[in-house]
C-alpha cells in the first residue's frame, strides 16, 4: 500500500546541493543520527532559520528588503 500524498505546501520540489568535505559530512551524519526527520530536515531547518534571520537584519538596517526583486 502506498503512503498518502503530502499536502502540496509540504512537498519539496527543488534540491539545494551543498559541497562538503568527507569530514564535514561525517560530523553532520553523527549529529543527526537520532533525528527522527532525518538529516535533510535537520539541515533545512537550520539553513532556513539562518536565512530568515539574515533577511530580517538586512531589512531592519536599511528600511527596505534587500532581497526583494526589483
Secondary structure by P-SEA (a helix, b strand, c coil): cccccccccccccbbbbbbbcaaaaaaaaaaaccccccaaaaaaaaaaaaaaaaaaaaaaaccccccccc
